[in-house]
Amino acid sequence: MPPAPEPAAGADRPTRVRHVVLWLTVAAYMITYMDRVVISSAVPVIQEEFGFSLMTMGWILAAFRWGYALFQIPGGWLGDRIGPRRALTLIVSWWSVFTSLTAASWNAASMAAFRFLFGVGEAGAFPIATRSLSRWMLPEERGFAQGVTHAGSRLGAAVTPVVVVWLITHYGWRETFVGFGLLGIGWAGIWFWYYRDTPAEHRAVNPAERELIHRHLGGARSRTTRHVPWRQILRNRWLGTLSLMYFCYAYCISVYLDWFPKYLNDHRGFSPREMGSYASLPLLAGALGDLCGGWASDIWAKRSGRLTVARRGVAIAGLLAAALSILPAALTPDPVASVWFTCAAVFGLELTVGVSWAIPPDIGGDFAGSVAAVMNTCGNIGGALSPAVLAYLVGGFGWEAPFLVAAVMSLLAALL
C-alpha cells in the first residue's frame, strides 16, 4: 500500500478503516472469480453426464457472459442509486443463490438459464465495488487498490481448479456448486455489517483518517445520488477508446477463464488431476500481473507527474507482451512449455487491469460506478462472444485458431 501523508505533529494517527474496506473488497473479487471458474473445471464431468457437445457447452458458458454484459450499466446505476453497502449485499446474495442453483440443472436450457441469472447478479460487482472504493481510497492509492483487488480475483480463480477437482472427486459436481454459493452468502452478511457508504458514517474512522480522506477527495459525499449524468459520461472523450480496448482484453482473458482447463485436458493430454494444477498457473501469473500493473502505474505517475502517460505505458507494454507470448503458447508441441508461455501471456494481459479500473474514478468521481459499468459492458460483450466463437473456431480449424485470434486482439488493444 502506498504510504499515506503523515498527520501533523501531535495529531492522532489516522485509522486504517479504508484498508479494511479494501481487503473486504479483495475478498469479494476473489469470490466473483471463484464462482465463475467452478464451471470451467467441471466442464469435462458435466459433458460426460449430460452428453453436451463442445458447441452446446460453449453456449452455456456464453449465457453467463451475456447476463454479465447486459446488466453492467443497471448494476452500476444500482450502486450509484442506493449506495454500495446495500447494493453489494443484494447482488452478492443474488449471484450466490444462482451459483448454488446451477446444481439443480436438468438439461442444457436450464443450466444456461441459471448461468445467465448468475451473470445478471455478478454484473454489478466490479462497478459497484469501484464506486465503494472511490469514496474511501486516496487518489495515489487507487492504482494499487485496483491492482490488488483484481489480483485477488485471479488468485481466487487460480486456486479454484485444484479445489474443484478435489471436491468433485470426493463429493460430486453438484455439491461443489452449492458449497461455493454458501461462501458468497457469508461474505454478503459481513459486508452489510461492516461497510458504510461514506467514511463519515463509520464509527471506527477517527477524525485524522476522516480529515485525510476529506482533504484528498473533497469532503464527504452524499450517501446516494438521484441523478446520474449519462450525457456527460457518454460524451467523455476517453471512454470510447477505453471501452474498445477493454472489449479486446475481455475477449482474450475469457479464452483462458472459460476454456483453458478443457484445452489442457482435450488438446494437450493432461489428466484431470494434472489439469487442475496446470490450469492454476496462468491465473497465478495473472494475479502477479494485476499487482505489478497497478503498482507500476502509481509509481510512474507519482515520479513523472504524468498520469495519462503512466496509465498508457503500462497497458501497452502488457498487451504487447501478451500478444508475443500467446503465439508460442499455441504453436509449441511441448505441453508444459505451452503452459509456461501461457503464464507470460496472462501476466501481460493482467498488467492492464489495475490501470483500466483506476481510470473510472479518475474521470468519473462520484459516478465511478456508472463510468466503470460502461467500460465493463463493452468489455464483456467481447467476453460474451468469446466462448461460443472459440467452440466454432475449434470445430472448424482446431485448437490453435482461437489463440491466434487472441494474439491479434491483444495487438489491437495495444494500438487502442
Contacts in CASP RR format, 6 or more apart in sequence:
PFRMAT RR
TARGET T0000
AUTHOR 0000-0000-0000
METHOD contacts of the structure
MODEL  1
MPPAPEPAAGADRPTRVRHVVLWLTVAAYMITYMDRVVISSAVPVIQEEF
GFSLMTMGWILAAFRWGYALFQIPGGWLGDRIGPRRALTLIVSWWSVFTS
LTAASWNAASMAAFRFLFGVGEAGAFPIATRSLSRWMLPEERGFAQGVTH
AGSRLGAAVTPVVVVWLITHYGWRETFVGFGLLGIGWAGIWFWYYRDTPA
EHRAVNPAERELIHRHLGGARSRTTRHVPWRQILRNRWLGTLSLMYFCYA
YCISVYLDWFPKYLNDHRGFSPREMGSYASLPLLAGALGDLCGGWASDIW
AKRSGRLTVARRGVAIAGLLAAALSILPAALTPDPVASVWFTCAAVFGLE
LTVGVSWAIPPDIGGDFAGSVAAVMNTCGNIGGALSPAVLAYLVGGFGWE
APFLVAAVMSLLAALL
1 19 0 8 1.000
1 141 0 8 1.000
1 144 0 8 1.000
2 140 0 8 1.000
2 141 0 8 1.000
2 144 0 8 1.000
2 298 0 8 1.000
2 302 0 8 1.000
4 14 0 8 1.000
4 138 0 8 1.000
4 141 0 8 1.000
4 212 0 8 1.000
5 212 0 8 1.000
7 13 0 8 1.000
7 14 0 8 1.000
7 208 0 8 1.000
7 212 0 8 1.000
11 208 0 8 1.000
12 206 0 8 1.000
12 207 0 8 1.000
12 208 0 8 1.000
13 208 0 8 1.000
14 206 0 8 1.000
14 208 0 8 1.000
14 209 0 8 1.000
14 211 0 8 1.000
14 212 0 8 1.000
15 204 0 8 1.000
15 205 0 8 1.000
15 206 0 8 1.000
15 208 0 8 1.000
15 209 0 8 1.000
16 209 0 8 1.000
17 136 0 8 1.000
17 199 0 8 1.000
17 202 0 8 1.000
17 204 0 8 1.000
17 205 0 8 1.000
17 209 0 8 1.000
18 136 0 8 1.000
18 137 0 8 1.000
18 138 0 8 1.000
18 199 0 8 1.000
18 209 0 8 1.000
18 213 0 8 1.000
20 194 0 8 1.000
21 132 0 8 1.000
21 133 0 8 1.000
21 136 0 8 1.000
21 194 0 8 1.000
21 195 0 8 1.000
22 133 0 8 1.000
22 136 0 8 1.000
22 137 0 8 1.000
22 145 0 8 1.000
22 148 0 8 1.000
22 149 0 8 1.000
24 190 0 8 1.000
24 191 0 8 1.000
24 194 0 8 1.000
24 195 0 8 1.000
25 129 0 8 1.000
25 132 0 8 1.000
25 133 0 8 1.000
25 149 0 8 1.000
26 148 0 8 1.000
26 149 0 8 1.000
26 151 0 8 1.000
26 152 0 8 1.000
27 187 0 8 1.000
28 88 0 8 1.000
28 92 0 8 1.000
28 125 0 8 1.000
28 129 0 8 1.000
28 187 0 8 1.000
28 191 0 8 1.000
29 125 0 8 1.000
29 126 0 8 1.000
29 129 0 8 1.000
29 149 0 8 1.000
29 150 0 8 1.000
29 152 0 8 1.000
29 153 0 8 1.000
30 152 0 8 1.000
30 153 0 8 1.000
30 155 0 8 1.000
30 156 0 8 1.000
31 92 0 8 1.000
31 156 0 8 1.000
31 183 0 8 1.000
31 184 0 8 1.000
31 187 0 8 1.000
32 95 0 8 1.000
32 122 0 8 1.000
32 125 0 8 1.000
32 126 0 8 1.000
32 153 0 8 1.000
33 152 0 8 1.000
33 153 0 8 1.000
33 154 0 8 1.000
33 156 0 8 1.000
33 157 0 8 1.000
33 160 0 8 1.000
33 257 0 8 1.000
34 156 0 8 1.000
34 157 0 8 1.000
34 159 0 8 1.000
34 160 0 8 1.000
34 180 0 8 1.000
34 183 0 8 1.000
35 95 0 8 1.000
35 96 0 8 1.000
35 99 0 8 1.000
35 118 0 8 1.000
35 122 0 8 1.000
35 180 0 8 1.000
35 181 0 8 1.000
35 184 0 8 1.000
36 64 0 8 1.000
36 122 0 8 1.000
36 157 0 8 1.000
36 257 0 8 1.000
37 157 0 8 1.000
37 160 0 8 1.000
37 161 0 8 1.000
37 164 0 8 1.000
37 257 0 8 1.000
38 99 0 8 1.000
38 160 0 8 1.000
38 164 0 8 1.000
38 176 0 8 1.000
38 177 0 8 1.000
38 180 0 8 1.000
39 46 0 8 1.000
39 60 0 8 1.000
39 61 0 8 1.000
39 64 0 8 1.000
39 102 0 8 1.000
39 115 0 8 1.000
40 61 0 8 1.000
40 161 0 8 1.000
40 257 0 8 1.000
40 258 0 8 1.000
40 259 0 8 1.000
40 260 0 8 1.000
40 261 0 8 1.000
40 262 0 8 1.000
40 279 0 8 1.000
41 160 0 8 1.000
41 161 0 8 1.000
41 164 0 8 1.000
41 165 0 8 1.000
41 168 0 8 1.000
41 261 0 8 1.000
41 275 0 8 1.000
41 276 0 8 1.000
41 279 0 8 1.000
42 164 0 8 1.000
42 168 0 8 1.000
42 173 0 8 1.000
42 176 0 8 1.000
42 177 0 8 1.000
43 57 0 8 1.000
43 261 0 8 1.000
43 262 0 8 1.000
44 261 0 8 1.000
44 262 0 8 1.000
44 265 0 8 1.000
44 272 0 8 1.000
45 168 0 8 1.000
45 172 0 8 1.000
45 173 0 8 1.000
46 52 0 8 1.000
46 57 0 8 1.000
46 111 0 8 1.000
46 173 0 8 1.000
47 57 0 8 1.000
49 173 0 8 1.000
50 107 0 8 1.000
50 108 0 8 1.000
52 60 0 8 1.000
52 108 0 8 1.000
54 391 0 8 1.000
54 394 0 8 1.000
54 395 0 8 1.000
55 388 0 8 1.000
55 391 0 8 1.000
55 392 0 8 1.000
55 395 0 8 1.000
56 108 0 8 1.000
57 391 0 8 1.000
58 258 0 8 1.000
58 387 0 8 1.000
58 388 0 8 1.000
58 390 0 8 1.000
58 391 0 8 1.000
59 108 0 8 1.000
59 112 0 8 1.000
59 387 0 8 1.000
59 388 0 8 1.000
59 391 0 8 1.000
60 108 0 8 1.000
60 111 0 8 1.000
60 112 0 8 1.000
60 115 0 8 1.000
61 115 0 8 1.000
61 258 0 8 1.000
61 259 0 8 1.000
61 387 0 8 1.000
61 388 0 8 1.000
62 384 0 8 1.000
62 385 0 8 1.000
62 386 0 8 1.000
62 387 0 8 1.000
62 388 0 8 1.000
63 112 0 8 1.000
63 113 0 8 1.000
63 115 0 8 1.000
63 116 0 8 1.000
64 115 0 8 1.000
64 116 0 8 1.000
64 118 0 8 1.000
64 119 0 8 1.000
64 122 0 8 1.000
65 119 0 8 1.000
65 254 0 8 1.000
65 380 0 8 1.000
65 382 0 8 1.000
65 383 0 8 1.000
65 384 0 8 1.000
65 385 0 8 1.000
65 386 0 8 1.000
65 387 0 8 1.000
66 116 0 8 1.000
66 384 0 8 1.000
67 116 0 8 1.000
67 117 0 8 1.000
67 119 0 8 1.000
67 120 0 8 1.000
67 123 0 8 1.000
67 384 0 8 1.000
68 119 0 8 1.000
68 120 0 8 1.000
68 122 0 8 1.000
68 123 0 8 1.000
68 380 0 8 1.000
68 384 0 8 1.000
69 123 0 8 1.000
69 377 0 8 1.000
69 379 0 8 1.000
69 380 0 8 1.000
69 381 0 8 1.000
69 382 0 8 1.000
69 383 0 8 1.000
69 384 0 8 1.000
70 120 0 8 1.000
70 123 0 8 1.000
70 377 0 8 1.000
71 119 0 8 1.000
71 120 0 8 1.000
71 121 0 8 1.000
71 123 0 8 1.000
71 124 0 8 1.000
72 123 0 8 1.000
72 124 0 8 1.000
72 127 0 8 1.000
72 373 0 8 1.000
72 374 0 8 1.000
72 376 0 8 1.000
72 377 0 8 1.000
72 380 0 8 1.000
73 370 0 8 1.000
73 373 0 8 1.000
73 374 0 8 1.000
73 377 0 8 1.000
74 123 0 8 1.000
74 124 0 8 1.000
75 87 0 8 1.000
75 91 0 8 1.000
75 123 0 8 1.000
75 124 0 8 1.000
75 127 0 8 1.000
75 128 0 8 1.000
75 373 0 8 1.000
76 87 0 8 1.000
76 124 0 8 1.000
76 127 0 8 1.000
76 128 0 8 1.000
76 131 0 8 1.000
76 369 0 8 1.000
76 370 0 8 1.000
76 372 0 8 1.000
76 373 0 8 1.000
77 228 0 8 1.000
77 370 0 8 1.000
77 373 0 8 1.000
78 87 0 8 1.000
78 90 0 8 1.000
78 91 0 8 1.000
78 124 0 8 1.000
78 128 0 8 1.000
79 87 0 8 1.000
79 88 0 8 1.000
79 124 0 8 1.000
79 127 0 8 1.000
79 128 0 8 1.000
79 131 0 8 1.000
79 369 0 8 1.000
80 131 0 8 1.000
80 224 0 8 1.000
80 225 0 8 1.000
80 228 0 8 1.000
80 366 0 8 1.000
80 367 0 8 1.000
80 369 0 8 1.000
80 370 0 8 1.000
81 87 0 8 1.000
81 224 0 8 1.000
81 225 0 8 1.000
81 226 0 8 1.000
81 228 0 8 1.000
82 224 0 8 1.000
83 128 0 8 1.000
83 131 0 8 1.000
83 197 0 8 1.000
83 223 0 8 1.000
83 224 0 8 1.000
84 128 0 8 1.000
84 129 0 8 1.000
84 131 0 8 1.000
84 132 0 8 1.000
84 135 0 8 1.000
84 195 0 8 1.000
84 197 0 8 1.000
85 132 0 8 1.000
85 191 0 8 1.000
85 192 0 8 1.000
85 195 0 8 1.000
85 196 0 8 1.000
85 197 0 8 1.000
86 192 0 8 1.000
87 124 0 8 1.000
87 128 0 8 1.000
88 125 0 8 1.000
88 128 0 8 1.000
88 129 0 8 1.000
88 132 0 8 1.000
88 188 0 8 1.000
88 191 0 8 1.000
88 195 0 8 1.000
89 188 0 8 1.000
89 189 0 8 1.000
89 191 0 8 1.000
89 192 0 8 1.000
91 121 0 8 1.000
91 122 0 8 1.000
91 123 0 8 1.000
91 124 0 8 1.000
91 125 0 8 1.000
91 128 0 8 1.000
92 125 0 8 1.000
92 184 0 8 1.000
92 185 0 8 1.000
92 187 0 8 1.000
92 188 0 8 1.000
92 191 0 8 1.000
93 184 0 8 1.000
93 185 0 8 1.000
93 188 0 8 1.000
94 120 0 8 1.000
94 121 0 8 1.000
95 118 0 8 1.000
95 119 0 8 1.000
95 120 0 8 1.000
95 121 0 8 1.000
95 122 0 8 1.000
95 125 0 8 1.000
96 181 0 8 1.000
96 182 0 8 1.000
96 183 0 8 1.000
96 184 0 8 1.000
96 185 0 8 1.000
96 188 0 8 1.000
97 181 0 8 1.000
97 185 0 8 1.000
98 114 0 8 1.000
98 115 0 8 1.000
98 117 0 8 1.000
98 118 0 8 1.000
98 119 0 8 1.000
98 121 0 8 1.000
99 118 0 8 1.000
99 177 0 8 1.000
99 180 0 8 1.000
99 181 0 8 1.000
99 184 0 8 1.000
100 177 0 8 1.000
100 178 0 8 1.000
100 179 0 8 1.000
100 180 0 8 1.000
100 181 0 8 1.000
100 182 0 8 1.000
101 114 0 8 1.000
101 117 0 8 1.000
102 111 0 8 1.000
102 114 0 8 1.000
102 115 0 8 1.000
102 118 0 8 1.000
102 177 0 8 1.000
103 173 0 8 1.000
103 174 0 8 1.000
103 175 0 8 1.000
103 176 0 8 1.000
103 177 0 8 1.000
103 178 0 8 1.000
104 110 0 8 1.000
104 114 0 8 1.000
104 174 0 8 1.000
105 111 0 8 1.000
105 114 0 8 1.000
123 380 0 8 1.000
124 373 0 8 1.000
126 357 0 8 1.000
126 372 0 8 1.000
126 376 0 8 1.000
127 360 0 8 1.000
127 368 0 8 1.000
127 369 0 8 1.000
127 370 0 8 1.000
127 372 0 8 1.000
127 373 0 8 1.000
127 376 0 8 1.000
128 369 0 8 1.000
129 149 0 8 1.000
130 146 0 8 1.000
130 357 0 8 1.000
130 360 0 8 1.000
130 361 0 8 1.000
130 368 0 8 1.000
130 369 0 8 1.000
130 372 0 8 1.000
131 366 0 8 1.000
131 368 0 8 1.000
131 369 0 8 1.000
131 372 0 8 1.000
132 195 0 8 1.000
132 197 0 8 1.000
133 142 0 8 1.000
133 145 0 8 1.000
133 146 0 8 1.000
133 149 0 8 1.000
133 361 0 8 1.000
134 360 0 8 1.000
134 361 0 8 1.000
134 365 0 8 1.000
134 366 0 8 1.000
134 368 0 8 1.000
134 369 0 8 1.000
135 197 0 8 1.000
135 198 0 8 1.000
135 199 0 8 1.000
135 217 0 8 1.000
135 221 0 8 1.000
135 366 0 8 1.000
136 199 0 8 1.000
136 213 0 8 1.000
137 145 0 8 1.000
137 361 0 8 1.000
138 212 0 8 1.000
138 213 0 8 1.000
138 216 0 8 1.000
138 217 0 8 1.000
139 216 0 8 1.000
139 217 0 8 1.000
139 361 0 8 1.000
139 362 0 8 1.000
140 298 0 8 1.000
140 302 0 8 1.000
141 298 0 8 1.000
142 298 0 8 1.000
142 358 0 8 1.000
142 361 0 8 1.000
142 362 0 8 1.000
143 294 0 8 1.000
143 295 0 8 1.000
143 297 0 8 1.000
143 298 0 8 1.000
143 354 0 8 1.000
143 355 0 8 1.000
143 358 0 8 1.000
144 294 0 8 1.000
144 295 0 8 1.000
144 298 0 8 1.000
145 358 0 8 1.000
146 294 0 8 1.000
146 353 0 8 1.000
146 354 0 8 1.000
146 355 0 8 1.000
146 356 0 8 1.000
146 357 0 8 1.000
146 358 0 8 1.000
147 290 0 8 1.000
147 291 0 8 1.000
147 293 0 8 1.000
147 294 0 8 1.000
147 295 0 8 1.000
147 353 0 8 1.000
147 354 0 8 1.000
147 357 0 8 1.000
147 358 0 8 1.000
148 290 0 8 1.000
148 291 0 8 1.000
149 357 0 8 1.000
150 290 0 8 1.000
150 350 0 8 1.000
150 353 0 8 1.000
150 354 0 8 1.000
150 357 0 8 1.000
151 286 0 8 1.000
151 287 0 8 1.000
151 288 0 8 1.000
151 289 0 8 1.000
151 290 0 8 1.000
151 291 0 8 1.000
151 350 0 8 1.000
152 287 0 8 1.000
152 290 0 8 1.000
153 290 0 8 1.000
154 283 0 8 1.000
154 284 0 8 1.000
154 286 0 8 1.000
154 287 0 8 1.000
154 290 0 8 1.000
154 350 0 8 1.000
155 283 0 8 1.000
155 284 0 8 1.000
155 287 0 8 1.000
156 283 0 8 1.000
156 287 0 8 1.000
157 257 0 8 1.000
157 283 0 8 1.000
158 280 0 8 1.000
158 281 0 8 1.000
158 283 0 8 1.000
158 284 0 8 1.000
158 286 0 8 1.000
158 287 0 8 1.000
159 280 0 8 1.000
160 280 0 8 1.000
161 261 0 8 1.000
161 275 0 8 1.000
161 276 0 8 1.000
161 277 0 8 1.000
161 279 0 8 1.000
161 280 0 8 1.000
162 276 0 8 1.000
162 277 0 8 1.000
162 280 0 8 1.000
164 176 0 8 1.000
164 276 0 8 1.000
165 272 0 8 1.000
165 273 0 8 1.000
165 275 0 8 1.000
165 276 0 8 1.000
167 175 0 8 1.000
167 176 0 8 1.000
168 176 0 8 1.000
196 202 0 8 1.000
197 223 0 8 1.000
197 224 0 8 1.000
198 220 0 8 1.000
198 221 0 8 1.000
198 223 0 8 1.000
199 205 0 8 1.000
199 209 0 8 1.000
199 210 0 8 1.000
199 213 0 8 1.000
199 220 0 8 1.000
200 210 0 8 1.000
200 220 0 8 1.000
201 223 0 8 1.000
213 219 0 8 1.000
214 220 0 8 1.000
221 366 0 8 1.000
225 366 0 8 1.000
225 367 0 8 1.000
228 367 0 8 1.000
228 370 0 8 1.000
229 367 0 8 1.000
230 370 0 8 1.000
233 239 0 8 1.000
233 364 0 8 1.000
233 367 0 8 1.000
233 370 0 8 1.000
233 371 0 8 1.000
233 374 0 8 1.000
234 374 0 8 1.000
236 363 0 8 1.000
236 371 0 8 1.000
238 359 0 8 1.000
238 363 0 8 1.000
239 363 0 8 1.000
239 371 0 8 1.000
239 374 0 8 1.000
239 375 0 8 1.000
240 378 0 8 1.000
241 416 0 8 1.000
242 356 0 8 1.000
242 359 0 8 1.000
242 375 0 8 1.000
243 374 0 8 1.000
243 375 0 8 1.000
243 377 0 8 1.000
243 378 0 8 1.000
243 379 0 8 1.000
244 378 0 8 1.000
244 416 0 8 1.000
245 315 0 8 1.000
245 352 0 8 1.000
245 356 0 8 1.000
245 413 0 8 1.000
245 416 0 8 1.000
246 356 0 8 1.000
246 375 0 8 1.000
246 376 0 8 1.000
246 378 0 8 1.000
246 379 0 8 1.000
247 378 0 8 1.000
247 379 0 8 1.000
247 381 0 8 1.000
247 382 0 8 1.000
248 382 0 8 1.000
248 409 0 8 1.000
248 410 0 8 1.000
248 412 0 8 1.000
248 413 0 8 1.000
248 416 0 8 1.000
249 319 0 8 1.000
249 349 0 8 1.000
249 352 0 8 1.000
249 353 0 8 1.000
249 356 0 8 1.000
249 379 0 8 1.000
249 413 0 8 1.000
250 379 0 8 1.000
250 380 0 8 1.000
250 381 0 8 1.000
250 382 0 8 1.000
250 383 0 8 1.000
250 386 0 8 1.000
251 379 0 8 1.000
251 382 0 8 1.000
251 383 0 8 1.000
251 385 0 8 1.000
251 386 0 8 1.000
251 406 0 8 1.000
251 409 0 8 1.000
252 322 0 8 1.000
252 326 0 8 1.000
252 349 0 8 1.000
252 386 0 8 1.000
252 406 0 8 1.000
252 409 0 8 1.000
252 410 0 8 1.000
252 413 0 8 1.000
253 346 0 8 1.000
253 349 0 8 1.000
253 350 0 8 1.000
253 383 0 8 1.000
254 382 0 8 1.000
254 383 0 8 1.000
254 386 0 8 1.000
254 387 0 8 1.000
255 386 0 8 1.000
255 390 0 8 1.000
255 402 0 8 1.000
255 403 0 8 1.000
255 406 0 8 1.000
256 282 0 8 1.000
256 283 0 8 1.000
256 342 0 8 1.000
256 346 0 8 1.000
258 386 0 8 1.000
258 387 0 8 1.000
258 390 0 8 1.000
259 387 0 8 1.000
259 390 0 8 1.000
259 402 0 8 1.000
260 279 0 8 1.000
260 282 0 8 1.000
260 342 0 8 1.000
261 275 0 8 1.000
261 276 0 8 1.000
261 279 0 8 1.000
263 399 0 8 1.000
264 270 0 8 1.000
264 274 0 8 1.000
264 275 0 8 1.000
264 276 0 8 1.000
264 278 0 8 1.000
264 279 0 8 1.000
264 335 0 8 1.000
264 339 0 8 1.000
265 271 0 8 1.000
265 272 0 8 1.000
265 275 0 8 1.000
266 399 0 8 1.000
267 399 0 8 1.000
268 335 0 8 1.000
268 338 0 8 1.000
268 339 0 8 1.000
269 335 0 8 1.000
270 278 0 8 1.000
270 335 0 8 1.000
278 336 0 8 1.000
278 339 0 8 1.000
281 339 0 8 1.000
281 340 0 8 1.000
281 342 0 8 1.000
281 343 0 8 1.000
282 339 0 8 1.000
282 342 0 8 1.000
282 343 0 8 1.000
282 345 0 8 1.000
282 346 0 8 1.000
283 346 0 8 1.000
284 343 0 8 1.000
285 343 0 8 1.000
285 344 0 8 1.000
285 346 0 8 1.000
285 347 0 8 1.000
285 350 0 8 1.000
286 343 0 8 1.000
286 346 0 8 1.000
286 347 0 8 1.000
286 348 0 8 1.000
286 349 0 8 1.000
286 350 0 8 1.000
287 350 0 8 1.000
288 347 0 8 1.000
288 350 0 8 1.000
289 347 0 8 1.000
289 348 0 8 1.000
289 350 0 8 1.000
289 351 0 8 1.000
289 353 0 8 1.000
290 350 0 8 1.000
290 351 0 8 1.000
290 353 0 8 1.000
290 354 0 8 1.000
292 351 0 8 1.000
293 314 0 8 1.000
293 350 0 8 1.000
293 351 0 8 1.000
293 352 0 8 1.000
293 353 0 8 1.000
293 354 0 8 1.000
293 355 0 8 1.000
294 314 0 8 1.000
294 354 0 8 1.000
294 355 0 8 1.000
294 358 0 8 1.000
296 314 0 8 1.000
296 351 0 8 1.000
297 310 0 8 1.000
297 311 0 8 1.000
297 314 0 8 1.000
297 354 0 8 1.000
297 355 0 8 1.000
297 358 0 8 1.000
298 310 0 8 1.000
300 309 0 8 1.000
300 310 0 8 1.000
300 313 0 8 1.000
300 314 0 8 1.000
301 307 0 8 1.000
301 310 0 8 1.000
301 311 0 8 1.000
304 310 0 8 1.000
307 362 0 8 1.000
311 355 0 8 1.000
311 358 0 8 1.000
311 359 0 8 1.000
314 351 0 8 1.000
314 352 0 8 1.000
314 355 0 8 1.000
315 351 0 8 1.000
315 352 0 8 1.000
315 355 0 8 1.000
315 356 0 8 1.000
315 414 0 8 1.000
316 414 0 8 1.000
317 348 0 8 1.000
317 351 0 8 1.000
318 348 0 8 1.000
318 349 0 8 1.000
318 351 0 8 1.000
318 352 0 8 1.000
318 414 0 8 1.000
319 348 0 8 1.000
319 349 0 8 1.000
319 352 0 8 1.000
319 410 0 8 1.000
319 411 0 8 1.000
319 413 0 8 1.000
319 414 0 8 1.000
320 410 0 8 1.000
320 411 0 8 1.000
320 414 0 8 1.000
321 344 0 8 1.000
321 345 0 8 1.000
321 347 0 8 1.000
321 348 0 8 1.000
321 351 0 8 1.000
322 345 0 8 1.000
322 346 0 8 1.000
322 347 0 8 1.000
322 348 0 8 1.000
322 349 0 8 1.000
322 407 0 8 1.000
322 410 0 8 1.000
323 407 0 8 1.000
323 408 0 8 1.000
323 410 0 8 1.000
323 411 0 8 1.000
323 414 0 8 1.000
325 341 0 8 1.000
325 342 0 8 1.000
325 344 0 8 1.000
325 345 0 8 1.000
325 347 0 8 1.000
325 348 0 8 1.000
326 341 0 8 1.000
326 342 0 8 1.000
326 345 0 8 1.000
326 403 0 8 1.000
326 404 0 8 1.000
326 406 0 8 1.000
326 407 0 8 1.000
326 410 0 8 1.000
327 403 0 8 1.000
327 404 0 8 1.000
327 407 0 8 1.000
328 337 0 8 1.000
328 341 0 8 1.000
329 338 0 8 1.000
329 339 0 8 1.000
329 341 0 8 1.000
329 342 0 8 1.000
329 344 0 8 1.000
329 345 0 8 1.000
329 403 0 8 1.000
330 338 0 8 1.000
330 399 0 8 1.000
330 400 0 8 1.000
330 403 0 8 1.000
330 404 0 8 1.000
330 407 0 8 1.000
331 400 0 8 1.000
332 338 0 8 1.000
332 341 0 8 1.000
349 410 0 8 1.000
352 413 0 8 1.000
356 375 0 8 1.000
357 372 0 8 1.000
359 375 0 8 1.000
360 368 0 8 1.000
360 369 0 8 1.000
360 371 0 8 1.000
360 372 0 8 1.000
360 375 0 8 1.000
361 368 0 8 1.000
363 371 0 8 1.000
364 370 0 8 1.000
364 371 0 8 1.000
365 371 0 8 1.000
389 402 0 8 1.000
389 405 0 8 1.000
390 402 0 8 1.000
393 401 0 8 1.000
393 402 0 8 1.000
393 405 0 8 1.000
394 401 0 8 1.000
394 402 0 8 1.000
END
